[in-house]
Amino acid sequence: MSAQPQILPDSEQATVRPLQENDLPNADRIFRLAFGTFLGFPDPTQFYASADYVRTRWLADPEAAFGAELNGEIVGSNFAANWGSIGFFGPLTVRPDLWDRGIAKRLLTPVMDTFARWGTKHAGLFTFAQSAKHVGLYQKFGFWPRFLTAIMSKPVAKSTEAARWSTFSELPADRREDGLNACKLLTNAVYEGLDVNREILAVDRQKLGETVLLWEEGELMGLAVCHCVLRWKRATIRAT
């Protein structure tokens, strides 16, 4: 018989609050430790060692980032994304020694409230399809498995095709608003209300990659928001 998960008394329950910038180093460490532990990395802290998912998601929308705090210490985090009529959340991570104590559930509650405030019509997430624990948690909030998404890759080589494409960063300042409007019209045609302009701007402002725009006879026919989430190197400058 397996042991029952420990239920903490109310006085020892984690509280959830907005994630602050000074919380990010701890939240980042927990993100790596949690995924690395679940996936069986020899050194869990090296999970996605060259990437920074926590700070970049926080910078995209600080008001949609939440942290779980226990005894004055951050022990988990979750991030929501506003794509117009569609909402998305993650990564949701909790410190491994505190798994199965209801903290992930607490981190989902403000995200669902945020979706309601945004007027989100359709919400989703990515999780481990083979994990009954993960699937069961999200089912409590009305999420049900729908798609198995193939993760594909290939070597990148220089294209010899004369593709009619440009990048968002190449647009002159006085044409960027028109470019964003064209992107919004395109995504709305795919799903009513879908709007990824917030992601386009986040990638551009943080220099995370590029948004590729595909044109045909002056009309936007496709777009790809390409992320390259590198680790941030920060320096402290002290005024004298």
Stockholm file with secondary structure:
# STOCKHOLM 1.0

chainA/1-240         MSAQPQILPDSEQATVRPLQENDLPNADRIFRLAFGTFLGFPDPTQFYASADYVRTRWLADPEAAFGAELNGEIVGSNFAANWGSIGFFGPLTVRPDLWDRGIAKRLLTPVMDTFARWGTKHAGLFTFAQSAKHVGLYQKFGFWPRFLTAIMSKPVAKSTEAARWSTFSELPADRREDGLNACKLLTNAVYEGLDVNREILAVDRQKLGETVLLWEEGELMGLAVCHCVLRWKRATIRAT
#=GR chainA/1-240 SS CCCCCCCCCGGGCCEEEECCGGGHHHHHHHHHHHHHHHTTCSSGGGTTTTBCHHHHHHHHCGGGEEEEEETTEEEEEEEEEEEBTEEEECCCEECGGGTTSSHHHHHHHHHHHHHHHHTCSEEECCCCTTCHHHHHHHHTTTCCCCCCCCCCCCCCCCCCSCCCEEEGGGSCGGGHHHHHHHHHHHHHHHSTTBCCHHHHHHHHHHTCEEEEEEEETTEEEEEEEEECCBCCCCCCCCCC
#=GC SS_cons         CCCCCCCCCGGGCCEEEECCGGGHHHHHHHHHHHHHHHTTCSSGGGTTTTBCHHHHHHHHCGGGEEEEEETTEEEEEEEEEEEBTEEEECCCEECGGGTTSSHHHHHHHHHHHHHHHHTCSEEECCCCTTCHHHHHHHHTTTCCCCCCCCCCCCCCCCCCSCCCEEEGGGSCGGGHHHHHHHHHHHHHHHSTTBCCHHHHHHHHHHTCEEEEEEEETTEEEEEEEEECCBCCCCCCCCCC
//
